[in-house]
C-alpha cells in the first residue's frame, strides 16, 4: 500500500491543492451537447401535439389521431436515426395486453412502449443506461379518451428529449448500451414503466442508471408567477424501496440514509450536467418524487435500479391535467405556446451529457472496502478493478457528513489509498475513470476487516 498515493484534486492546475479549479470537458461529449437543437425539440413536440390526444385509452387505429398514431411517429423517428447508426440502433413497439383494472383502465388494453436500443460496442460490457419520457397525456379526467389534450409539456417535452438524445447519440459509439424509451400508461398508473421495469428485473438486465424526464420544458409557475429557466430539479429516493428490510441494518449502522444508488445517480447528474451545460443549475430534491405524487422512475427503484426523475423547477398547474379553456381570464391547457424551447434545450443537453459520460465510462469499481481493523484518524480504502472496461485510474470522492454532494475528488492510479481524514467525519466513495476522463457511478465502501 502507498500511504500517500493520493494526488491532485479533480481539475486542479499545478501542484498546489489551492490552485484555480478548471472545468475539464470531454470534447466528444461537448460536441454532442452543442448539437442539441431547440428547433428539433419544437418540431417533435409540434408533431405530438397534432395527434389531438395521446390518452392511453384513445384510438390505436386512426393514422392521424390518438396514442396509436403517436407511437408510430416516435417509432418512425427512431427508425430514421437507425439508418445512420451503422446497424447499432434498433427500435420496436414493445406491447402487452392489460385487463380492465376497475380504476383507470375500463376495457382490455394493448399497452405499447416505443423502445430504441443503441447497442454498446464492447460485447463483454452488459451495462445499460436508460432515458425515458411518457408519450401519453390526459385532460382534466384521465378517462377522457376523445377530447383534445395537447400534452405539450406533460410529457411531450420528456419524449422530445428522448428523441433528440437518440438522434445525436446514435451517430456515435459507446462501450455500454443506451436505451431510449417513450412509455405509455403513465397517467393510468405508471403502467408502461412498470411493464418495462418488471420485465427488466425478470430478464436480469444490468441497468445501472435510469433518467426519467417528465414535465421539463416550461419556465414559469402558476399562482406564484415565478419564472426560472436556469434551474432543473432532480428527485431521488433516500431509503431504498428495493429490499429495505435486508439493507436497513447496514444503512443505520453506517449512516447511509442519503447514499443509496438513486441518490448517487442524482449527485452524478448534478456534477456532470453542470459541467457541460452553461447557465443551468441542477437542484437535488431529497425525495423520490414531488409531494405525494409519482412518476415513471418509481417502478425502477422498486425493482432495485438507480433511477431519478428530472422535472422543471416550477410547475404550472394551469397547463397540467387541464381541459383547454379560458376561465376567469386564465388560459388553461397544456399548450405549446407556454413552452420555453431554449430551457428545454438545456435540460435535454443535461440528459445527453450524463448518458454519454456514463456510456463512455469504464464500469464501477468492485468490492470497495473501508478498513476498520483498528481505530485510527486515517481512512484506508481498497477496491478491485471494474468488471467492464479498463480504467486509467480512480477518483476518491469525499464530503462532510452534513453536506449534500461531493466536495473533493482525489485521483489515484492505485487500487488502495490511505487518507488523513477521519471516517467519523466524512463519507467516501470510489469511481473509475476512463482514458477520456469519463467517470463511472460512485461506489460507497462496505466494511472491510
N, C-alpha and C positions, 0 to 999 in steps of 0.2 A: 504493500500500500504506500502511496505517495501522500504524506501528510499534508503537503502544501501544493497539491496539484491543481487547486482552483486558480483560474487565471482571470482574464478580463470580464467585466460585466458586458452583457449584450450591447453591441454597437458603441462601446466606449472607444474613443480615439486616443491612441498613445498609451503610455504605461500607467498613467495616474487614474485611480478609481474615481477621481473627481473631475475628469476631463469632460468636455462637451459631449452630450449624447447626440448621436446621428441616427436617423431612421434608415435602415437598410431594407430596400425593396428588391425582390426577385424581379429582374427585368422582364421575364416571360409573363409573370402574373401582372406586372404593371401594364404591359401591352394589352393583355386581355381586359383589364379594368377599363382602359381607355376606349375599348371598343363597345362598351355598353352604351346603347343609344336610347335616348328619351323618345325619339321618333318611332323606333321599333316597338318600344313598350306601348306607346299610344296606339299604334296600328293593331297590335294584338288585342288590346282592350276594346278598341272600336269594333273589331270583328266579333268579340264575345258578347258585347252589349247588343249587337244587331240580331242576335238569336231570340230576342224578346224576353224569354225566360230560360233559365237553366235549372229550374227546380228539379230535384232528383226524381220527382214523381211525374214530370212533364213528358211529353211525347218523345219517343225514341225512333219514330219512323218518318217524321217530317224532315225533309232535307234542309229546310231553312229556319226552323224554329225548334226550341227545346233542347234538352240535355243530350239527346242523341246526335243532333247536328253539331252541337258544341264539342262533343267528344271527337267527332270525325275531323273537325277543324284542327284541334290540337294534335291529333294523330298525323294529319297531313303536314303540319309544320315540322314535327319530329322526323317524318319520312323525308321531307325536303332537306333537312340538315344531314340525314343519314347518307344521302347521295354524295356528300362531300367529305365523309368521315373515313374513307378508306376501309369501309366494312366494319368499323368498330362500333357504330351506333345502330341500334335496332329498336323498334317500337311496336307495341301491341296495345290493344284494349283488353285488360285483364278483367274478366267478368265472374260474377257469382249470382245465384238466384236466391232471393230472400223471401220468406213467407211474411204475411202481414203480422205486425207485432202488437196491434191494438193501441199504438201510441202515435208514431209518426210515419208508419208505413201501413196503408189501409188496403193494399192489394198486392198480389205477387209482383215482385220487382226484380228486373235484371239490373244489377248494380255493376257499373263499369268504371275502372280506373285506367287512365291513359298513362302508360309506363314506357319510358325510353331508357335504355341501358347503354352506357358508354363503357365498353369492356376495357379493363386495365390491360396494359401491355406486358406485365410480368405474370406469366402463367402460374407462378408459385405464390402470388400475392392474392389472397381471397378477401381482403378488406373491401368494404362497401361504404360509401358515403352517399347520403340521400337528401335531396331537396324536394319539398312538396308545397303545393298550394291547393285549395279546393275549388273545383270548377263549378259546383252547384251554388245556387243562391236562393233567396226567399223574399217574399213580400211580408206584410205585417203578419199574415197567417202562414205558417210553414207548410200547411196543407194545400195552399192555393197554387195549383199546378198550371193554371191557364192565363192568369193576369200577367201583364208586363212587369218584369223585375230586372232592371238594368244590371245590378250587381257589379258596377264598375270597380269599386274599391273592395267590396266584400263578395267574392275574393278574386275577381279578375286581376287585381293588382298582384296577388301572390302567384297566380298561374302565369301571368306575363313575365314575372321574374324567373320562373322555372323555365319557360320557353327561351328567354334571352340567354340564360346561362347555358342551356343546351346548344343554342346556336353557336356561341363563342367557344365553348369547351370541346365540342365535337370536332373542331379543327385542330386540336392538339392531342398529344399523347400523355397519358398518366399511368404510372405503375398500378395504382389501385382503380377499382371500378366506381363509377358515379352513376346513380340512378336519379332520373328526373321524373316526377310523378304529379299528375293532375288528378286528384281524387274526387269521387262523388260521395254524396250522402253525408257530408259534414253537418249540414243543418238538420238532417234527420237523426242525428245522434252519433256522429263520427264513424259512420258505417264503413266507408271506403278505407279509411285509415286502419280501423280495427281489422278488416279483412286482410289488408296488406301486412300489418304488424304480426297478427296471429300466424299467418302463413310463413312469414319470415322466421319466426321462432320455431315453428314446426319443422321447417326445412333447414334449421340451424345455420341460417345466413349470418355471416360475421359483419353486421352493420356497426361501424364504430361511431357514427355520428349522423343525426337527423336534424336538418334545418327546416322547420315548418314556418311558412310565411302566410300570414293571414291578416288582412287589413293593413296595408303598408304604403299607401300611395296618396294620402291626404294630409294636409299640414295644419288643420285647424280643428278646434273642439266646438261642440255645441255648449250652450249655457254660459260657459266661462269665456268663450271667444278668444282663447289662447291660440296664437299662430306660432308654429315652430317647425322648420324644415331642416334643422341641424342636429336633431336627436332621434334615435330609434331605440325602442325597448326590446330587451331580450329576457324572456321569462324562463326560469329553470327551477326544477323541483329541488327541495332540500333533502329530507329523508327519502330514501328510495321507495317507490311503490312496489318494486320487484323484490320479493323475499326479504322484506324488512325484518321479519322475525328472526331470520338467520344472521342478519348483519347488525342488529341493534346493539348487542353487547360490545362488539368491536367499535362501532361508531361512538358509543357512550364513553368507553374507556379511553379512546384516543382523541375525543373531542372533534370528531369529523362531521358534525352536523351540516357544515357548509362545504363539504368536499366530496360529494357524490359525483358520479360520472356526468350528469347533466350540468351541474354547476361548474365542473372543469371545462366542459364544452362551451358554456356561456362565457367564461373568462377568456377562453381562446378566441371566441368570436369577437369579443371586445378588442383584444390586443391586435389581432390580425386585421380586422375591419378598419380600425383607426389608423393602422399603418399604411393602408393602401388608398383610403378614401378621404379626401380633404373635406373639411367643413362638416364633419359628421362625428357626433359623439354617440357611442354605443352605451346605453344605460342599462345596467344589470338590475333586474327586478327579482327579488328573492322570494318568489312564489311560483308554483308551476304554471299558473295562468292568471288572468285577471280575476278579480274578486268574485268567487262563486261561479266562475264560468270555465269553459273547457275548449280545447282545440285539438287538431289532428295529431299533435305530438304526443298527446296523453296515452293513446294505445301503445305507442312505442316504449315510453317509460314504464308502462305497466307490464311490458314484456322484457324489461331489463336492458333496454337500449338507451344510450345517451341521446336525448332529444330535447330541443328547445323550441320555443315559439318566438317569432320575430314579428313585431307589431308597431305601427306608428306611435308617436309619442302621445298624441292627443286624439282620442276617438270622437267622431261627430255622430251622435245618435239620431240626428235629423236625417242622416243619409245612410242609416243602417237598419235593416229589417223594417223597411217602411214602404207602404204604397206611395207611388208618385202622385203628389198633390200639393196644392198651396193651401195652407190653413193658418189663419191669423197673421197673414203676411209672411209666413215662413215656407220656403220651398223644401218639401220632404222628398226623399227618394235618393237611391244610390246612383246618381247621375254622373256621367263622365266629366261634366263641366266643373265638378268640385275636385277633380284630381290635380295634383301637382307633379308633373312628369319629371321635372328635374329632381325633386325629392325622391321619387320612385327610382330614378336612375341611380342615385347614390345608394339607396337601400339595396338595389339589385347588385350593384358593384361590390357592396359589402359582403353579400352572399357569395358572389363569384370568387372573391379573393380568398375567402375561407375554404370553399370547396377545392379550389386549385391548390392552395397551400397544403391542405390535408392529403389530397390525392397524389401530390408530388413528394410527400414526406416518406421517410422510412417508417416502419412500424414502431409501436410503443416499446420502450424497454421492458424486459421481462424480469420477474422475480425481484422487484425493487424492495430493499430492506433497509431498516434503520437499526443500527446496533444498540442493544440495551443490556449487554452482559455486565456492565459496571456503571456506576454513577460518574458522570463527567459533564463539564460545561462545554465540551466539544460535541459535535454531531457527526457520526460516521455513517455514510450511506454506501451501499453497494448494490449492483444490479448486473443483469446479463444482457447481451446484445439482443435486439429485436428479432422476432421470427421472420419478418419481411423486410427486405431491403438492406443496404449496407450503409450505416450512418458514418459521417466523418467525425462525429463527436456527440456530446450530450450537453444539455443545459440543466443545471440545478436551479430550481425555482424556490424562492423564499418569500414569505410575507409574515408580518407580525400577526398574532392570533386574532386581533380585533380588526384586521384590515381586509377589505372585500376582495381585492385582486392582488396578483403577484407584484412584489416591489422590486425584486432583484432577479437577474438571470446570470448565472455563473457558468462559464464554458470550461469543459474538460474533454480530453480525448480518452481518459481512463474509464474504467467501469467501477471505480470506487473513489471516495473522496472523504477527507476529514475537514470539517469547517469549524471555525472558532465562534460558533453560535449555539446557544442552548436550545435543545428540543423542547424545553419548557416554554420558551418564549416565541418560537417560530413554527410555522408549518412549512413543510418541504414537499417537493415533487421533482420528478426527473422526466425529461422528454428527450428523444433522439433528434438529431439534426442531420439532414441530408447534405449531399455535396453542394447543392444550390442554396442551402440555408433554410430549407423548409422544415418546420418543427412538427413533430408528432403531437398528439394529445398528451397531456401530462399524466404521470402515474404517481399517486400518493404512496409512500412506502408502507409496507407492513412491518411487523415486528420481527427482527432477526436476532437470534441468540447464538 
